[in-house]
Amino acid sequence: MVESIKQNFERLIALYEGEKQKNAQLASQLEEYRAAVQSSEQQITDLKRQIENLKLAGAFTGNGGSSAVAKEKIDKLIREIDKCISFLEK
């Protein structure tokens, strides 16, 4: 009886250790995936910025852009510059 309980207890400990190892592996995998997602999000942000820059450059060169888009972008940049200047003056 005691031997049976001891064997069951040892088996339970072995199962626990196996699940603990599996949990650690999954946690490591999750961190890898999170890092990959963050990298992808940064790449998406960079690509969107490049698209905007290309659209703006196209508006100035006349390659498919409109002067209204160029004016809007310039106005936005001027507002950002004014905001930075006001922060510097404080």
TILUM-32215 format. One record per atom (N, C-alpha, C, O): residue number from 0; x, y, z; atom name; residue in one letter. Coordinates in Angstrom, 3 decimals, always signed. Atoms other than C-alpha are relative to their C-alpha. Layout:
    nr         px         py         pz   atom   rest
   NUM          X          Y          Z     CA      a
...
//
This chain:
    nr         px         py         pz   atom   rest
     0     +0.818     -1.194     +0.000      N      m
     0     +0.000     +0.000     +0.000     CA      m
     0     +0.869     +1.268     +0.000      C      m
     0     +0.679     +2.165     -0.822      O      m
     1     -0.884     -1.153     -0.097      N      v
     1     +2.705     +2.475     +1.033     CA      v
     1     +0.861     +0.083     -1.260      C      v
     1     +1.119     +1.176     -1.763      O      v
     2     -0.829     +0.032     +1.203      N      e
     2     +4.833     +1.391     -1.936     CA      e
     2     -0.798     +0.512     -1.195      C      e
     2     -0.251     +1.211     -2.048      O      e
     3     +0.871     -0.448     +1.093      N      s
     3     +1.904     +2.018     -4.296     CA      s
     3     -0.187     +1.515     +0.053      C      s
     3     -0.161     +2.189     -0.976      O      s
     4     +0.151     -1.450     -0.170      N      i
     4     +1.381     +5.499     -2.884     CA      i
     4     +1.290     +0.704     -0.381      C      i
     4     +1.272     +1.759     -1.014      O      i
     5     -1.303     -0.579     +0.328      N      k
     5     +5.097     +6.184     -3.201     CA      k
     5     +0.213     +0.028     -1.510      C      k
     5     +0.700     +1.024     -2.044      O      k
     6     -0.139     +0.046     +1.460      N      q
     6     +5.092     +5.088     -6.863     CA      q
     6     -0.904     +1.037     -0.668      C      q
     6     -0.486     +1.726     -1.599      O      q
     7     +0.940     -0.995     +0.556      N      n
     7     +2.028     +7.222     -7.614     CA      n
     7     +0.523     +1.422     +0.228      C      n
     7     +0.415     +2.280     -0.648      O      n
     8     -0.544     -1.312     -0.324      N      f
     8     +3.650    +10.188     -5.900     CA      f
     8     +1.184     +0.331     -0.907      C      f
     8     +1.292     +1.450     -1.408      O      f
     9     -1.152     -0.204     +0.872      N      e
     9     +6.874     +9.746     -7.889     CA      e
     9     -0.455     +0.241     -1.447      C      e
     9     +0.107     +1.084     -2.147      O      e
    10     +0.534     -0.200     +1.349      N      r
    10     +4.875     +9.449    -11.120     CA      r
    10     -0.615     +1.402     -0.129      C      r
    10     -0.454     +2.072     -1.149      O      r
    11     +0.598     -1.336     -0.006      N      l
    11     +2.970    +12.606    -10.206     CA      l
    11     +1.069     +1.083     -0.064      C      l
    11     +0.902     +2.082     -0.763      O      l
    12     -1.111     -0.968     +0.026      N      i
    12     +6.231    +14.463     -9.580     CA      i
    12     +0.623     +0.034     -1.395      C      i
    12     +0.935     +1.107     -1.911      O      i
    13     -0.576     +0.058     +1.348      N      a
    13     +7.612    +13.265    -12.931     CA      a
    13     -0.906     +0.710     -1.003      C      a
    13     -0.427     +1.441     -1.870      O      a
    14     +0.949     -0.688     +0.893      N      l
    14     +4.452    +14.447    -14.706     CA      l
    14     +0.053     +1.514     +0.209      C      l
    14     +0.007     +2.290     -0.745      O      l
    15     -0.082     -1.431     -0.320      N      y
    15     +4.686    +17.788    -12.919     CA      y
    15     +1.251     +0.616     -0.623      C      y
    15     +1.182     +1.692     -1.216      O      y
    16     -1.255     -0.511     +0.560      N      e
    16     +8.314    +18.250    -13.973     CA      e
    16     -0.092     +0.098     -1.519      C      e
    16     +0.389     +1.062     -2.114      O      e
    17     +0.181     -0.039     +1.454      N      g
    17     +7.420    +17.381    -17.574     CA      g
    17     -0.847     +1.181     -0.431      C      g
    17     -0.520     +1.861     -1.404      O      g
    18     +0.876     -1.131     +0.322      N      e
    18     +4.613    +19.940    -17.612     CA      e
    18     +0.705     +1.330     +0.280      C      e
    18     +0.503     +2.313     -0.433      O      e
    19     -0.758     -1.208     -0.331      N      k
    19     +6.888    +22.495    -15.977     CA      k
    19     +0.977     +0.334     -1.127      C      k
    19     +1.132     +1.496     -1.502      O      k
    20     -0.925     -0.195     +1.120      N      q
    20     +9.447    +21.994    -18.760     CA      q
    20     -0.743     +0.476     -1.247      C      q
    20     -0.286     +1.375     -1.953      O      q
    21     +0.802     -0.382     +1.160      N      k
    21     +6.760    +22.238    -21.424     CA      k
    21     -0.458     +1.459     +0.133      C      k
    21     -0.472     +2.206     -0.845      O      k
    22     +0.424     -1.376     -0.256      N      n
    22     +5.510    +25.458    -19.833     CA      n
    22     +1.135     +0.978     -0.269      C      n
    22     +0.921     +2.042     -0.849      O      n
    23     -1.159     -0.869     +0.233      N      a
    23     +9.014    +26.941    -19.910     CA      a
    23     +0.283     +0.136     -1.491      C      a
    23     +0.621     +1.220     -1.966      O      a
    24     -0.216     -0.051     +1.444      N      q
    24     +9.375    +26.023    -23.585     CA      q
    24     -1.042     +0.896     -0.672      C      q
    24     -0.715     +1.692     -1.553      O      q
    25     +1.061     -0.821     +0.579      N      l
    25     +6.019    +27.599    -24.410     CA      l
    25     +0.190     +1.474     +0.333      C      l
    25     -0.082     +2.340     -0.498      O      l
    26     -0.260     -1.389     -0.388      N      a
    26     +6.932    +30.747    -22.481     CA      a
    26     +1.116     +0.582     -0.860      C      a
    26     +1.043     +1.738     -1.278      O      a
    27     -1.104     -0.451     +0.849      N      s
    27    +10.171    +30.992    -24.451     CA      s
    27     -0.486     +0.248     -1.423      C      s
    27     -0.123     +1.242     -2.052      O      s
    28     +0.567     -0.151     +1.343      N      q
    28     +8.298    +30.478    -27.710     CA      q
    28     -0.864     +1.256     -0.087      C      q
    28     -0.817     +1.989     -1.075      O      q
    29     +0.860     -1.180     -0.022      N      l
    29     +5.793    +33.149    -26.735     CA      l
    29     +0.827     +1.272     -0.076      C      l
    29     +0.463     +2.199     -0.799      O      l
    30     -0.872     -1.176     +0.045      N      e
    30     +8.593    +35.658    -26.128     CA      e
    30     +0.587     +0.194     -1.396      C      e
    30     +0.693     +1.322     -1.879      O      e
    31     -0.523     -0.095     +1.363      N      e
    31    +10.084    +34.842    -29.534     CA      e
    31     -1.059     +0.561     -0.937      C      e
    31     -0.768     +1.419     -1.770      O      e
    32     +1.081     -0.481     +0.852      N      y
    32     +6.717    +35.396    -31.186     CA      y
    32     -0.320     +1.470     +0.264      C      y
    32     -0.598     +2.234     -0.660      O      y
    33     +0.252     -1.411     -0.334      N      r
    33     +6.187    +38.655    -29.325     CA      r
    33     +1.073     +0.898     -0.615      C      r
    33     +0.770     +1.976     -1.126      O      r
    34     -1.088     -0.777     +0.595      N      a
    34     +9.599    +39.880    -30.484     CA      a
    34     -0.188     +0.095     -1.511      C      a
    34     +0.057     +1.146     -2.105      O      a
    35     +0.231     -0.008     +1.444      N      a
    35     +8.745    +38.885    -34.063     CA      a
    35     -1.139     +0.937     -0.360      C      a
    35     -1.060     +1.648     -1.361      O      a
    36     +1.133     -0.895     +0.248      N      v
    36     +5.416    +40.727    -33.868     CA      v
    36     +0.448     +1.454     +0.137      C      v
    36     +0.093     +2.297     -0.687      O      v
    37     -0.480     -1.364     -0.203      N      q
    37     +7.114    +43.833    -32.499     CA      q
    37     +0.883     +0.442     -1.164      C      q
    37     +0.783     +1.577     -1.632      O      q
    38     -0.863     -0.302     +1.143      N      s
    38     +9.707    +43.693    -35.260     CA      s
    38     -0.841     +0.257     -1.249      C      s
    38     -0.565     +1.183     -2.012      O      s
    39     +0.880     -0.174     +1.165      N      s
    39     +6.969    +43.306    -37.874     CA      s
    39     -0.768     +1.315     +0.083      C      s
    39     -0.930     +2.010     -0.920      O      s
    40     +0.719     -1.266     -0.167      N      e
    40     +5.011    +46.223    -36.429     CA      e
    40     +0.919     +1.182     -0.296      C      e
    40     +0.496     +2.155     -0.921      O      e
    41     -0.957     -1.067     +0.280      N      q
    41     +8.135    +48.394    -36.562     CA      q
    41     +0.266     +0.104     -1.490      C      q
    41     +0.372     +1.202     -2.037      O      q
    42     -0.223     +0.013     +1.453      N      q
    42     +8.730    +47.340    -40.155     CA      q
    42     -1.197     +0.611     -0.722      C      q
    42     -1.021     +1.361     -1.682      O      q
    43     +1.209     -0.569     +0.602      N      i
    43     +5.116    +48.209    -41.031     CA      i
    43     +0.002     +1.517     +0.165      C      i
    43     -0.312     +2.247     -0.774      O      i
    44     -0.060     -1.438     -0.249      N      t
    44     +5.529    +51.633    -39.427     CA      t
    44     +1.020     +0.662     -0.919      C      t
    44     +0.752     +1.715     -1.498      O      t
    45     -1.046     -0.550     +0.876      N      d
    45     +8.755    +52.228    -41.351     CA      d
    45     -0.472     +0.036     -1.455      C      d
    45     -0.235     +1.013     -2.164      O      d
    46     +0.481     +0.044     +1.383      N      l
    46     +7.142    +51.161    -44.623     CA      l
    46     -1.091     +1.045     -0.245      C      l
    46     -1.132     +1.661     -1.310      O      l
    47     +1.033     -1.035     +0.141      N      k
    47     +4.145    +53.438    -44.037     CA      k
    47     +0.641     +1.379     -0.107      C      k
    47     +0.200     +2.217     -0.894      O      k
    48     -0.710     -1.272     +0.049      N      r
    48     +6.537    +56.319    -43.401     CA      r
    48     +0.653     +0.179     -1.378      C      r
    48     +0.629     +1.272     -1.944      O      r
    49     -0.606     -0.071     +1.330      N      q
    49     +8.375    +55.495    -46.638     CA      q
    49     -1.043     +0.296     -1.068      C      q
    49     -0.787     +1.068     -1.992      O      q
    50     +1.084     -0.255     +0.961      N      i
    50     +5.083    +55.441    -48.545     CA      i
    50     -0.391     +1.467     +0.034      C      i
    50     -0.548     +2.100     -1.010      O      i
    51     +0.365     -1.416     -0.122      N      e
    51     +4.170    +58.865    -47.180     CA      e
    51     +1.071     +0.895     -0.613      C      e
    51     +0.759     +1.869     -1.299      O      e
    52     -1.093     -0.789     +0.575      N      n
    52     +7.595    +60.213    -48.118     CA      n
    52     -0.002     -0.077     -1.520      C      n
    52     +0.235     +0.921     -2.199      O      n
    53     +0.051     +0.153     +1.453      N      l
    53     +7.273    +58.794    -51.619     CA      l
    53     -1.179     +0.770     -0.599      C      l
    53     -1.062     +1.372     -1.666      O      l
    54     +1.158     -0.772     +0.475      N      k
    54     +3.802    +60.309    -51.993     CA      k
    54     +0.325     +1.491     -0.014      C      k
    54     -0.010     +2.201     -0.961      O      k
    55     -0.367     -1.410     -0.083      N      l
    55     +5.144    +63.668    -50.871     CA      l
    55     +0.998     +0.358     -1.087      C      l
    55     +0.874     +1.400     -1.730      O      l
    56     -0.985     -0.256     +1.053      N      a
    56     +8.116    +63.421    -53.218     CA      a
    56     -0.681     -0.004     -1.367      C      a
    56     -0.349     +0.810     -2.229      O      a
    57     +0.735     +0.048     +1.260      N      g
    57     +5.752    +62.459    -56.044     CA      g
    57     -0.837     +1.252     -0.218      C      g
    57     -0.995     +1.708     -1.350      O      g
    58     +0.792     -1.224     +0.129      N      a
    58     +3.592    +65.487    -55.316     CA      a
    58     +0.876     +1.161     -0.453      C      a
    58     +0.429     +2.015     -1.218      O      a
    59     -0.896     -1.085     +0.402      N      f
    59     +6.602    +67.769    -55.705     CA      f
    59     +0.522     -0.173     -1.418      C      f
    59     +0.760     +0.809     -2.121      O      f
    60     -0.556     +0.238     +1.330      N      t
    60     +7.858    +66.120    -58.870     CA      t
    60     -1.072     -0.146     -1.065      C      t
    60     -0.773     -0.188     -2.259      O      t
    61     +1.093     +0.116     +0.954      N      g
    61     +4.435    +65.780    -60.448     CA      g
    61     -0.260     -1.428     -0.445      C      g
    61     -0.942     -1.645     -1.447      O      g
    62     +0.191     +1.405     +0.359      N      n
    62     +4.504    +61.986    -60.542     CA      n
    62     -1.212     -0.573     +0.732      C      n
    62     -1.057     -1.334     +1.688      O      n
    63     +1.197     +0.589     -0.565      N      g
    63     +0.926    +61.174    -59.676     CA      g
    63     -0.497     +0.667     +1.267      C      g
    63     -1.586     +0.333     +1.732      O      g
    64     +0.446     -0.674     -1.199      N      g
    64     +0.727    +63.435    -56.634     CA      g
    64     -0.720     +1.284     -0.346      C      g
    64     -0.568     +1.813     -1.447      O      g
    65     +0.693     -1.254     +0.254      N      s
    65     -1.448    +66.461    -56.320     CA      s
    65     +0.615     +1.085     +0.872      C      s
    65     +1.216     +0.803     +1.908      O      s
    66     -0.560     -1.100     -0.780      N      s
    66     -0.431    +69.865    -55.097     CA      s
    66     -0.753     +0.168     +1.314      C      s
    66     -0.194     +0.674     +2.287      O      s
    67     +0.766     -0.079     -1.249      N      a
    67     -3.212    +69.691    -52.499     CA      a
    67     +0.608     -0.922     +1.053      C      a
    67     +0.697     -0.557     +2.225      O      a
    68     -0.632     +0.939     -0.931      N      v
    68     -1.558    +66.651    -50.928     CA      v
    68     +1.320     +0.576     +0.490      C      v
    68     +1.633     +0.507     +1.679      O      v
    69     -1.284     -0.596     -0.367      N      a
    69     +1.813    +68.386    -50.982     CA      a
    69     -0.209     +1.146     +0.977      C      a
    69     +0.518     +1.261     +1.964      O      a
    70     +0.276     -1.133     -0.888      N      k
    70     +0.339    +71.514    -49.383     CA      k
    70     -0.414     -0.501     +1.377      C      k
    70     +0.013     +0.049     +2.392      O      k
    71     +0.443     +0.561     -1.275      N      e
    71     -1.338    +69.423    -46.691     CA      e
    71     +1.183     -0.546     +0.804      C      e
    71     +1.266     -0.335     +2.014      O      e
    72     -1.169     +0.554     -0.673      N      k
    72     +1.916    +67.631    -45.883     CA      k
    72     +0.913     +1.114     +0.517      C      k
    72     +1.429     +1.037     +1.633      O      k
    73     -0.849     -1.121     -0.406      N      i
    73     +3.869    +70.882    -45.768     CA      i
    73     -0.617     +0.714     +1.196      C      i
    73     +0.087     +1.068     +2.142      O      i
    74     +0.680     -0.644     -1.124      N      d
    74     +1.259    +72.452    -43.488     CA      d
    74     +0.164     -0.825     +1.281      C      d
    74     +0.385     -0.274     +2.359      O      d
    75     -0.160     +0.875     -1.161      N      k
    75     +1.473    +69.445    -41.175     CA      k
    75     +1.421     +0.106     +0.550      C      k
    75     +1.617     +0.185     +1.763      O      k
    76     -1.393     -0.120     -0.443      N      l
    76     +5.272    +69.671    -41.071     CA      l
    76     +0.244     +1.344     +0.678      C      l
    76     +0.946     +1.413     +1.687      O      l
    77     -0.161     -1.329     -0.594      N      i
    77     +5.108    +73.399    -40.339     CA      i
    77     -0.619     +0.037     +1.394      C      i
    77     -0.037     +0.610     +2.315      O      i
    78     +0.626     +0.045     -1.324      N      r
    78     +2.686    +72.782    -37.461     CA      r
    78     +0.880     -0.754     +0.989      C      r
    78     +1.030     -0.329     +2.135      O      r
    79     -0.880     +0.763     -0.881      N      e
    79     +5.024    +70.161    -36.020     CA      e
    79     +1.239     +0.808     +0.374      C      e
    79     +1.671     +0.780     +1.526      O      e
    80     -1.177     -0.837     -0.267      N      i
    80     +8.006    +72.518    -36.331     CA      i
    80     -0.373     +1.115     +0.972      C      i
    80     +0.379     +1.398     +1.904      O      i
    81     +0.451     -1.052     -0.913      N      d
    81     +6.025    +75.323    -34.653     CA      d
    81     -0.191     -0.537     +1.412      C      d
    81     +0.140     +0.129     +2.394      O      d
    82     +0.208     +0.615     -1.305      N      k
    82     +5.089    +72.960    -31.849     CA      k
    82     +1.349     -0.249     +0.696      C      k
    82     +1.484     -0.014     +1.897      O      k
    83     -1.337     +0.237     -0.566      N      c
    83     +8.749    +72.005    -31.334     CA      c
    83     +0.636     +1.317     +0.460      C      c
    83     +1.263     +1.375     +1.518      O      c
    84     -0.566     -1.302     -0.361      N      i
    84     +9.784    +75.662    -31.304     CA      i
    84     -0.652     +0.508     +1.290      C      i
    84     +0.031     +1.041     +2.164      O      i
    85     +0.670     -0.465     -1.209      N      s
    85     +7.136    +76.466    -28.690     CA      s
    85     +0.478     -0.791     +1.234      C      s
    85     +0.578     -0.234     +2.327      O      s
    86     -0.525     +0.782     -1.119      N      f
    86     +8.433    +73.598    -26.517     CA      f
    86     +1.381     +0.489     +0.382      C      f
    86     +1.715     +0.522     +1.566      O      f
    87     -1.351     -0.472     -0.273      N      l
    87    +11.970    +74.939    -26.832     CA      l
    87     -0.009     +1.350     +0.716      C      l
    87     +0.886     +1.640     +1.510      O      l
    88     +0.081     -1.325     -0.603      N      e
    88    +10.883    +78.426    -25.789     CA      e
    88     -0.412     -0.061     +1.461      C      e
    88     -0.194     +0.895     +2.206      O      e
    89     +0.473     +0.102     -1.393      N      k
    89     +9.400    +77.140    -22.511     CA      k
    89     +1.119     -0.260     +0.962      C      k
    89     +0.885     -0.370     +2.165      O      k
//
